[in-house]
Amino acid sequence: MADRLEEYRRKRDAARTPEPVPERAPGRKRPARRAARFVIQQHHARSLHWDLRLERDGVLASWAVPRGLPRDPGRNHLAVHTEDHPMEYLTFSGEIPAGEYGGGRMIVHDTGTYRAEKWRDDEVVVVLDGERTKGRYVLFATGGRDWMIRRTDSAPEGWTPMPELVRPMRPAEGGRLPRDAAAWGYELRWAGVRAMAYVSGGRLRLLDGDDAEITGKYTWARAMAEALAPAEAVLDGVLVRIDPAGRVRPPTRRDGQFLAVDLLWLEGVSSLDVPYAQRRDLLDGLALTGPHWQTPPWFPGVGADALRAAREQGLPGVVAKRLDSPYEPGRRSRHWLSIDAS
């Protein structure tokens, strides 16, 4: 019987990697009464990707999926067919040393069972039943090791696709703090580049306030998407640079911060109609913090304190936002007020 793990062993040195490297053994048939298992691993290698592995004839048939499995139908994702892996890989997580094949951190993203509806050399149709992933998927070859994966059943109830474009909402000139202070939330106003961040499959797409693509200009921000993975989100924010003295400056190609101030879509659910106070709670729940990204504080009901903080930090002012206001894409709305610190 052919050794289906020959390529797997050839690429790995058992003395140098924590991965399971079993001795040569014939393929093992799965007991007829037990459902076939699968695992999806999140692999932080040279570039972030997900590995889908399906139990088949005593090994794990494997595909590397750079952007993860599509969660809504009608979208194809690249899936690169890789070497078969041993069954022990169903539970493997760990740090593969740098310099070794597949070097980087690997964690188990999801596991469960599946049912195969079709299994051919160029097409595989499976129904996954995992803890986080459920649905019918087709994998089909497109040439060489390149395949595509597509979801073919309906998206989960309530799911909406990530919007391609959400234009930023803008504040009206407010002059003074609102008299009904308790009905508003207050954010510091940052002098920087307004940016809308689209995070999906560990990848980032940044558009400026005029809808121009600026991802390549601020490459330091890309790591935020990998840190958020596998979460998908659309964020409203500002790109700034804070110098060693604490002064806020425009971002540069080499340095800066993405300050997330609003959450517009998360994991298949639009939050445009959700009141501002709840959107901020959802945003805070993402715990965005990293070397080039963070969620700055906001001040519900205490505009005078926020304005004082802006003056102390040398910022231009604050933005007052009604706690019950929706997000109004592309509009300059009186639900948001820009108030100068001077």
LUMTORDO-251379 format. One record per residue (C-alpha): residue in one letter; x, y negated, z negated. Coordinates in steps of 0.25 Angstrom, whole numbers, padded with zeros to 4 digits. Each point is the difference from the previous one (the first is absolute). Example, Ala and Ser with C-alpha at 12.3 -4.5 7.8 and 13.67 -1.06 7.14 Angstrom:
2
@r: A | xx: 0049 | yy: 0018 | zz: -0031 $
@r: S | xx: 0006 | yy: -0014 | zz: 0002 $
***
This chain:
342
@r: M | xx: 0000 | yy: 0000 | zz: 0000 $
@r: A | xx: 0005 | yy: -0014 | zz: 0004 $
@r: D | xx: 0005 | yy: -0008 | zz: -0012 $
@r: R | xx: -0009 | yy: -0012 | zz: 0001 $
@r: L | xx: 0008 | yy: -0008 | zz: -0011 $
@r: E | xx: 0013 | yy: 0001 | zz: 0008 $
@r: E | xx: 0000 | yy: -0015 | zz: 0005 $
@r: Y | xx: -0004 | yy: -0004 | zz: -0014 $
@r: R | xx: 0012 | yy: 0007 | zz: -0007 $
@r: R | xx: 0009 | yy: -0005 | zz: 0011 $
@r: K | xx: -0003 | yy: -0014 | zz: -0003 $
@r: R | xx: 0002 | yy: 0002 | zz: -0016 $
@r: D | xx: 0011 | yy: 0003 | zz: -0009 $
@r: A | xx: -0006 | yy: 0007 | zz: -0013 $
@r: A | xx: 0012 | yy: -0005 | zz: -0008 $
@r: R | xx: -0003 | yy: -0014 | zz: 0004 $
@r: T | xx: -0015 | yy: -0002 | zz: 0000 $
@r: P | xx: -0011 | yy: 0002 | zz: -0011 $
@r: E | xx: -0009 | yy: 0005 | zz: 0011 $
@r: P | xx: -0004 | yy: 0015 | zz: 0000 $
@r: V | xx: 0009 | yy: 0008 | zz: 0009 $
@r: P | xx: -0005 | yy: 0015 | zz: -0001 $
@r: E | xx: 0008 | yy: 0011 | zz: 0005 $
@r: R | xx: -0004 | yy: 0006 | zz: 0014 $
@r: A | xx: -0013 | yy: 0008 | zz: -0001 $
@r: P | xx: -0010 | yy: 0004 | zz: 0009 $
@r: G | xx: -0013 | yy: -0008 | zz: 0002 $
@r: R | xx: -0010 | yy: 0003 | zz: -0011 $
@r: K | xx: -0015 | yy: 0001 | zz: 0004 $
@r: R | xx: -0010 | yy: -0008 | zz: -0009 $
@r: P | xx: -0010 | yy: 0008 | zz: -0008 $
@r: A | xx: -0012 | yy: 0001 | zz: 0008 $
@r: R | xx: -0009 | yy: -0005 | zz: -0011 $
@r: R | xx: 0008 | yy: -0012 | zz: -0004 $
@r: A | xx: -0002 | yy: -0013 | zz: 0008 $
@r: A | xx: 0012 | yy: -0006 | zz: 0007 $
@r: R | xx: 0007 | yy: -0011 | zz: -0007 $
@r: F | xx: 0006 | yy: -0013 | zz: 0004 $
@r: V | xx: 0009 | yy: -0011 | zz: -0006 $
@r: I | xx: 0002 | yy: -0015 | zz: 0005 $
@r: Q | xx: 0013 | yy: -0006 | zz: -0005 $
@r: Q | xx: 0004 | yy: -0014 | zz: -0001 $
@r: H | xx: 0015 | yy: -0001 | zz: 0005 $
@r: H | xx: 0008 | yy: -0012 | zz: -0003 $
@r: A | xx: 0011 | yy: 0004 | zz: 0010 $
@r: R | xx: 0007 | yy: -0009 | zz: 0010 $
@r: S | xx: -0014 | yy: -0005 | zz: 0003 $
@r: L | xx: -0012 | yy: 0003 | zz: -0008 $
@r: H | xx: -0009 | yy: 0010 | zz: 0006 $
@r: W | xx: -0010 | yy: 0011 | zz: -0005 $
@r: D | xx: 0002 | yy: 0015 | zz: 0003 $
@r: L | xx: -0012 | yy: 0009 | zz: 0002 $
@r: R | xx: 0003 | yy: 0015 | zz: -0002 $
@r: L | xx: -0010 | yy: 0011 | zz: 0002 $
@r: E | xx: 0001 | yy: 0014 | zz: -0005 $
@r: R | xx: 0001 | yy: 0010 | zz: 0012 $
@r: D | xx: 0005 | yy: 0014 | zz: 0001 $
@r: G | xx: 0009 | yy: -0001 | zz: -0012 $
@r: V | xx: 0006 | yy: -0014 | zz: 0002 $
@r: L | xx: -0004 | yy: -0014 | zz: 0001 $
@r: A | xx: -0002 | yy: -0006 | zz: 0014 $
@r: S | xx: 0004 | yy: -0014 | zz: -0001 $
@r: W | xx: -0002 | yy: -0014 | zz: 0006 $
@r: A | xx: 0007 | yy: -0013 | zz: -0004 $
@r: V | xx: -0011 | yy: -0011 | zz: 0001 $
@r: P | xx: 0007 | yy: -0014 | zz: 0000 $
@r: R | xx: -0013 | yy: -0008 | zz: -0004 $
@r: G | xx: -0008 | yy: 0011 | zz: -0007 $
@r: L | xx: -0012 | yy: 0007 | zz: 0003 $
@r: P | xx: -0011 | yy: -0010 | zz: 0007 $
@r: R | xx: -0011 | yy: -0002 | zz: -0010 $
@r: D | xx: -0010 | yy: -0005 | zz: 0010 $
@r: P | xx: -0004 | yy: 0007 | zz: 0013 $
@r: G | xx: 0004 | yy: -0005 | zz: 0014 $
@r: R | xx: 0014 | yy: -0003 | zz: -0004 $
@r: N | xx: 0012 | yy: 0009 | zz: 0004 $
@r: H | xx: 0013 | yy: 0001 | zz: -0008 $
@r: L | xx: 0013 | yy: 0005 | zz: 0005 $
@r: A | xx: 0004 | yy: 0014 | zz: -0007 $
@r: V | xx: 0013 | yy: 0006 | zz: 0003 $
@r: H | xx: 0001 | yy: 0015 | zz: 0000 $
@r: T | xx: 0011 | yy: 0004 | zz: -0009 $
@r: E | xx: 0006 | yy: 0013 | zz: -0004 $
@r: D | xx: -0008 | yy: 0010 | zz: -0009 $
@r: H | xx: 0002 | yy: -0001 | zz: -0015 $
@r: P | xx: 0000 | yy: 0011 | zz: -0011 $
@r: M | xx: -0013 | yy: 0002 | zz: -0008 $
@r: E | xx: 0008 | yy: -0005 | zz: -0012 $
@r: Y | xx: -0001 | yy: -0014 | zz: 0006 $
@r: L | xx: -0015 | yy: -0001 | zz: -0004 $
@r: T | xx: 0004 | yy: -0006 | zz: -0013 $
@r: F | xx: 0014 | yy: -0006 | zz: 0003 $
@r: S | xx: 0003 | yy: -0014 | zz: -0005 $
@r: G | xx: 0013 | yy: -0006 | zz: -0002 $
@r: E | xx: 0012 | yy: -0008 | zz: 0004 $
@r: I | xx: 0007 | yy: 0005 | zz: 0013 $
@r: P | xx: 0014 | yy: -0005 | zz: -0001 $
@r: A | xx: 0005 | yy: -0011 | zz: 0009 $
@r: G | xx: 0007 | yy: 0006 | zz: 0012 $
@r: E | xx: -0008 | yy: 0013 | zz: 0000 $
@r: Y | xx: -0010 | yy: 0003 | zz: 0010 $
@r: G | xx: -0013 | yy: -0008 | zz: -0004 $
@r: G | xx: 0008 | yy: -0007 | zz: -0011 $
@r: G | xx: -0010 | yy: -0008 | zz: -0009 $
@r: R | xx: -0011 | yy: 0001 | zz: -0010 $
@r: M | xx: -0011 | yy: 0010 | zz: 0003 $
@r: I | xx: -0013 | yy: 0000 | zz: -0008 $
@r: V | xx: -0013 | yy: 0008 | zz: 0001 $
@r: H | xx: -0011 | yy: -0009 | zz: 0005 $
@r: D | xx: -0011 | yy: 0010 | zz: 0001 $
@r: T | xx: -0002 | yy: 0015 | zz: 0000 $
@r: G | xx: -0012 | yy: 0009 | zz: 0002 $
@r: T | xx: -0005 | yy: 0011 | zz: 0010 $
@r: Y | xx: -0004 | yy: -0001 | zz: 0014 $
@r: R | xx: -0008 | yy: 0008 | zz: 0011 $
@r: A | xx: 0005 | yy: 0002 | zz: 0014 $
@r: E | xx: -0010 | yy: -0001 | zz: 0011 $
@r: K | xx: 0011 | yy: 0001 | zz: 0011 $
@r: W | xx: 0014 | yy: 0003 | zz: 0000 $
@r: R | xx: 0008 | yy: 0000 | zz: 0013 $
@r: D | xx: 0014 | yy: -0004 | zz: 0004 $
@r: D | xx: -0005 | yy: -0013 | zz: 0005 $
@r: E | xx: -0012 | yy: -0003 | zz: -0009 $
@r: V | xx: -0004 | yy: 0002 | zz: -0014 $
@r: V | xx: -0013 | yy: -0003 | zz: -0006 $
@r: V | xx: -0002 | yy: 0000 | zz: -0015 $
@r: V | xx: -0010 | yy: -0004 | zz: -0011 $
@r: L | xx: 0008 | yy: -0005 | zz: -0012 $
@r: D | xx: -0006 | yy: 0001 | zz: -0014 $
@r: G | xx: 0010 | yy: -0007 | zz: -0009 $
@r: E | xx: 0000 | yy: -0008 | zz: -0013 $
@r: R | xx: 0002 | yy: -0013 | zz: 0008 $
@r: T | xx: -0002 | yy: 0004 | zz: 0015 $
@r: K | xx: -0012 | yy: 0006 | zz: 0005 $
@r: G | xx: -0004 | yy: 0001 | zz: 0015 $
@r: R | xx: 0001 | yy: 0007 | zz: 0013 $
@r: Y | xx: 0012 | yy: -0003 | zz: 0008 $
@r: V | xx: 0006 | yy: 0004 | zz: 0013 $
@r: L | xx: 0015 | yy: 0001 | zz: 0003 $
@r: F | xx: 0003 | yy: 0000 | zz: 0015 $
@r: A | xx: 0014 | yy: 0001 | zz: 0007 $
@r: T | xx: 0004 | yy: -0012 | zz: 0010 $
@r: G | xx: 0014 | yy: 0005 | zz: 0004 $
@r: G | xx: 0012 | yy: 0006 | zz: -0007 $
@r: R | xx: -0002 | yy: -0001 | zz: -0015 $
@r: D | xx: -0009 | yy: -0012 | zz: 0001 $
@r: W | xx: -0014 | yy: 0003 | zz: -0004 $
@r: M | xx: -0012 | yy: -0009 | zz: -0004 $
@r: I | xx: -0010 | yy: 0001 | zz: -0011 $
@r: R | xx: -0014 | yy: -0005 | zz: 0000 $
@r: R | xx: -0012 | yy: 0001 | zz: -0010 $
@r: T | xx: -0012 | yy: 0005 | zz: 0007 $
@r: D | xx: -0011 | yy: 0000 | zz: -0010 $
@r: S | xx: -0007 | yy: -0012 | zz: -0006 $
@r: A | xx: 0008 | yy: -0009 | zz: -0010 $
@r: P | xx: -0004 | yy: 0000 | zz: -0014 $
@r: E | xx: -0013 | yy: -0007 | zz: -0004 $
@r: G | xx: 0002 | yy: -0015 | zz: -0001 $
@r: W | xx: 0013 | yy: 0000 | zz: 0007 $
@r: T | xx: 0003 | yy: -0011 | zz: 0009 $
@r: P | xx: 0013 | yy: -0001 | zz: 0009 $
@r: M | xx: 0011 | yy: -0010 | zz: -0003 $
@r: P | xx: -0003 | yy: -0013 | zz: 0007 $
@r: E | xx: 0009 | yy: -0004 | zz: 0011 $
@r: L | xx: -0001 | yy: -0015 | zz: -0004 $
@r: V | xx: -0005 | yy: -0007 | zz: -0012 $
@r: R | xx: 0002 | yy: -0015 | zz: 0002 $
@r: P | xx: 0004 | yy: -0007 | zz: -0013 $
@r: M | xx: -0010 | yy: -0008 | zz: -0008 $
@r: R | xx: 0005 | yy: -0014 | zz: -0003 $
@r: P | xx: -0003 | yy: -0010 | zz: -0012 $
@r: A | xx: -0007 | yy: -0013 | zz: 0002 $
@r: E | xx: 0007 | yy: -0013 | zz: -0006 $
@r: G | xx: -0006 | yy: 0000 | zz: -0014 $
@r: G | xx: 0007 | yy: -0013 | zz: -0007 $
@r: R | xx: -0003 | yy: 0003 | zz: -0014 $
@r: L | xx: -0003 | yy: 0013 | zz: -0008 $
@r: P | xx: -0014 | yy: 0005 | zz: 0000 $
@r: R | xx: -0009 | yy: -0005 | zz: -0011 $
@r: D | xx: -0006 | yy: 0014 | zz: -0002 $
@r: A | xx: 0014 | yy: 0006 | zz: -0003 $
@r: A | xx: -0005 | yy: 0013 | zz: -0005 $
@r: A | xx: -0006 | yy: 0004 | zz: 0013 $
@r: W | xx: 0013 | yy: -0001 | zz: 0007 $
@r: G | xx: 0014 | yy: 0008 | zz: 0001 $
@r: Y | xx: 0013 | yy: -0008 | zz: 0002 $
@r: E | xx: 0012 | yy: 0004 | zz: 0007 $
@r: L | xx: 0013 | yy: -0007 | zz: 0002 $
@r: R | xx: 0002 | yy: -0006 | zz: 0014 $
@r: W | xx: 0013 | yy: 0005 | zz: 0006 $
@r: A | xx: 0007 | yy: -0008 | zz: 0011 $
@r: G | xx: 0004 | yy: 0012 | zz: 0010 $
@r: V | xx: -0005 | yy: 0007 | zz: 0012 $
@r: R | xx: -0015 | yy: 0005 | zz: -0001 $
@r: A | xx: 0000 | yy: 0015 | zz: 0004 $
@r: M | xx: -0010 | yy: 0011 | zz: 0002 $
@r: A | xx: 0006 | yy: 0014 | zz: -0003 $
@r: Y | xx: -0005 | yy: 0013 | zz: 0006 $
@r: V | xx: 0005 | yy: 0012 | zz: -0007 $
@r: S | xx: -0003 | yy: 0014 | zz: 0006 $
@r: G | xx: 0008 | yy: 0013 | zz: 0000 $
@r: G | xx: 0012 | yy: -0007 | zz: -0008 $
@r: R | xx: 0001 | yy: -0010 | zz: 0011 $
@r: L | xx: -0002 | yy: -0015 | zz: 0000 $
@r: R | xx: -0006 | yy: -0010 | zz: 0010 $
@r: L | xx: 0001 | yy: -0014 | zz: -0004 $
@r: L | xx: -0007 | yy: -0012 | zz: 0007 $
@r: D | xx: 0001 | yy: -0014 | zz: -0003 $
@r: G | xx: -0011 | yy: -0010 | zz: -0002 $
@r: D | xx: -0001 | yy: -0002 | zz: 0015 $
@r: D | xx: -0001 | yy: 0015 | zz: 0003 $
@r: A | xx: 0014 | yy: 0001 | zz: 0005 $
@r: E | xx: 0008 | yy: 0013 | zz: -0003 $
@r: I | xx: 0011 | yy: -0003 | zz: -0009 $
@r: T | xx: 0004 | yy: 0014 | zz: -0006 $
@r: G | xx: 0013 | yy: 0000 | zz: 0007 $
@r: K | xx: 0004 | yy: -0014 | zz: -0005 $
@r: Y | xx: -0001 | yy: 0005 | zz: -0015 $
@r: T | xx: 0005 | yy: 0014 | zz: 0000 $
@r: W | xx: 0003 | yy: 0000 | zz: -0015 $
@r: A | xx: -0016 | yy: 0000 | zz: -0002 $
@r: R | xx: -0001 | yy: 0014 | zz: 0007 $
@r: A | xx: 0004 | yy: 0008 | zz: -0013 $
@r: M | xx: -0013 | yy: -0005 | zz: -0006 $
@r: A | xx: -0008 | yy: 0009 | zz: 0009 $
@r: E | xx: 0009 | yy: 0012 | zz: -0003 $
@r: A | xx: -0002 | yy: -0003 | zz: -0015 $
@r: L | xx: -0015 | yy: 0000 | zz: 0001 $
@r: A | xx: -0001 | yy: 0013 | zz: 0008 $
@r: P | xx: -0009 | yy: 0007 | zz: 0002 $
@r: A | xx: -0009 | yy: -0012 | zz: -0003 $
@r: E | xx: -0006 | yy: -0008 | zz: 0011 $
@r: A | xx: -0003 | yy: -0014 | zz: -0002 $
@r: V | xx: -0002 | yy: -0014 | zz: 0006 $
@r: L | xx: 0006 | yy: -0011 | zz: -0008 $
@r: D | xx: 0000 | yy: -0015 | zz: 0000 $
@r: G | xx: 0012 | yy: -0007 | zz: -0005 $
@r: V | xx: 0011 | yy: -0010 | zz: 0002 $
@r: L | xx: 0015 | yy: 0002 | zz: 0004 $
@r: V | xx: 0010 | yy: -0008 | zz: -0009 $
@r: R | xx: 0014 | yy: 0000 | zz: -0005 $
@r: I | xx: 0003 | yy: -0003 | zz: -0014 $
@r: D | xx: 0014 | yy: -0004 | zz: -0002 $
@r: P | xx: 0009 | yy: 0003 | zz: -0012 $
@r: A | xx: -0004 | yy: -0013 | zz: -0007 $
@r: G | xx: -0015 | yy: 0004 | zz: 0001 $
@r: R | xx: -0003 | yy: -0010 | zz: 0011 $
@r: V | xx: -0010 | yy: 0005 | zz: 0011 $
@r: R | xx: 0006 | yy: -0001 | zz: 0014 $
@r: P | xx: -0005 | yy: 0005 | zz: 0014 $
@r: P | xx: 0003 | yy: 0014 | zz: 0003 $
@r: T | xx: 0012 | yy: 0004 | zz: 0008 $
@r: R | xx: 0003 | yy: 0012 | zz: 0009 $
@r: R | xx: 0009 | yy: 0006 | zz: -0011 $
@r: D | xx: -0008 | yy: -0003 | zz: -0013 $
@r: G | xx: -0013 | yy: -0003 | zz: -0005 $
@r: Q | xx: -0012 | yy: 0004 | zz: -0008 $
@r: F | xx: -0014 | yy: 0004 | zz: 0005 $
@r: L | xx: -0010 | yy: -0005 | zz: -0010 $
@r: A | xx: -0013 | yy: 0007 | zz: 0001 $
@r: V | xx: -0012 | yy: -0009 | zz: -0004 $
@r: D | xx: -0012 | yy: 0008 | zz: 0005 $
@r: L | xx: -0005 | yy: 0014 | zz: 0004 $
@r: L | xx: -0009 | yy: 0001 | zz: 0013 $
@r: W | xx: 0000 | yy: 0015 | zz: 0003 $
@r: L | xx: 0004 | yy: 0012 | zz: -0008 $
@r: E | xx: -0001 | yy: 0015 | zz: 0003 $
@r: G | xx: -0011 | yy: -0001 | zz: 0010 $
@r: V | xx: -0008 | yy: -0010 | zz: -0007 $
@r: S | xx: -0001 | yy: -0015 | zz: 0003 $
@r: S | xx: 0000 | yy: -0010 | zz: -0011 $
@r: L | xx: -0004 | yy: -0012 | zz: 0008 $
@r: D | xx: -0013 | yy: -0001 | zz: -0007 $
@r: V | xx: 0005 | yy: 0003 | zz: -0014 $
@r: P | xx: 0000 | yy: -0012 | zz: -0009 $
@r: Y | xx: 0014 | yy: -0006 | zz: -0002 $
@r: A | xx: 0001 | yy: 0004 | zz: -0014 $
@r: Q | xx: -0002 | yy: 0015 | zz: 0003 $
@r: R | xx: 0010 | yy: -0001 | zz: 0012 $
@r: R | xx: 0010 | yy: -0005 | zz: -0009 $
@r: D | xx: -0002 | yy: 0011 | zz: -0010 $
@r: L | xx: 0001 | yy: 0010 | zz: 0012 $
@r: L | xx: 0013 | yy: -0007 | zz: 0004 $
@r: D | xx: 0006 | yy: 0001 | zz: -0014 $
@r: G | xx: -0003 | yy: 0014 | zz: -0001 $
@r: L | xx: 0009 | yy: 0003 | zz: 0012 $
@r: A | xx: 0012 | yy: -0005 | zz: -0010 $
@r: L | xx: 0007 | yy: -0006 | zz: 0012 $
@r: T | xx: 0014 | yy: -0003 | zz: -0005 $
@r: G | xx: 0014 | yy: 0002 | zz: 0006 $
@r: P | xx: 0013 | yy: -0006 | zz: 0005 $
@r: H | xx: -0008 | yy: -0008 | zz: 0011 $
@r: W | xx: -0014 | yy: 0000 | zz: -0004 $
@r: Q | xx: -0009 | yy: -0003 | zz: -0012 $
@r: T | xx: -0014 | yy: -0005 | zz: -0004 $
@r: P | xx: 0001 | yy: -0013 | zz: -0007 $
@r: P | xx: -0009 | yy: -0003 | zz: -0012 $
@r: W | xx: -0014 | yy: -0007 | zz: 0001 $
@r: F | xx: -0007 | yy: -0008 | zz: -0010 $
@r: P | xx: -0015 | yy: 0002 | zz: -0001 $
@r: G | xx: -0008 | yy: -0012 | zz: -0006 $
@r: V | xx: 0013 | yy: -0008 | zz: -0004 $
@r: G | xx: 0003 | yy: -0009 | zz: 0011 $
@r: A | xx: 0007 | yy: -0011 | zz: -0009 $
@r: D | xx: 0010 | yy: 0011 | zz: -0005 $
@r: A | xx: 0002 | yy: 0005 | zz: 0015 $
@r: L | xx: 0003 | yy: -0015 | zz: 0004 $
@r: R | xx: 0009 | yy: -0002 | zz: -0011 $
@r: A | xx: 0008 | yy: 0013 | zz: 0004 $
@r: A | xx: 0001 | yy: -0005 | zz: 0014 $
@r: R | xx: 0006 | yy: -0013 | zz: -0004 $
@r: E | xx: 0010 | yy: 0007 | zz: -0010 $
@r: Q | xx: 0004 | yy: 0009 | zz: 0012 $
@r: G | xx: 0001 | yy: -0011 | zz: 0010 $
@r: L | xx: -0011 | yy: 0005 | zz: 0008 $
@r: P | xx: -0009 | yy: -0008 | zz: 0009 $
@r: G | xx: -0013 | yy: 0003 | zz: -0007 $
@r: V | xx: -0010 | yy: 0011 | zz: -0002 $
@r: V | xx: -0011 | yy: 0007 | zz: 0008 $
@r: A | xx: -0014 | yy: 0001 | zz: -0008 $
@r: K | xx: -0008 | yy: 0011 | zz: 0005 $
@r: R | xx: -0015 | yy: 0003 | zz: -0004 $
@r: L | xx: 0000 | yy: 0013 | zz: -0008 $
@r: D | xx: -0013 | yy: 0004 | zz: 0007 $
@r: S | xx: 0005 | yy: -0003 | zz: 0014 $
@r: P | xx: 0002 | yy: 0009 | zz: 0012 $
@r: Y | xx: 0012 | yy: 0000 | zz: 0009 $
@r: E | xx: -0004 | yy: -0008 | zz: 0013 $
@r: P | xx: 0010 | yy: 0003 | zz: 0011 $
@r: G | xx: 0004 | yy: -0012 | zz: 0008 $
@r: R | xx: -0008 | yy: -0010 | zz: -0007 $
@r: R | xx: 0004 | yy: -0012 | zz: -0008 $
@r: S | xx: -0010 | yy: 0001 | zz: -0012 $
@r: R | xx: -0004 | yy: -0008 | zz: -0012 $
@r: H | xx: 0000 | yy: 0013 | zz: -0008 $
@r: W | xx: 0015 | yy: -0002 | zz: 0000 $
@r: L | xx: 0006 | yy: -0014 | zz: -0004 $
@r: S | xx: 0015 | yy: -0004 | zz: 0002 $
@r: I | xx: 0004 | yy: -0010 | zz: -0012 $
@r: D | xx: 0013 | yy: -0007 | zz: 0000 $
@r: A | xx: 0009 | yy: 0000 | zz: -0012 $
@r: S | xx: 0004 | yy: -0015 | zz: 0001 $
***
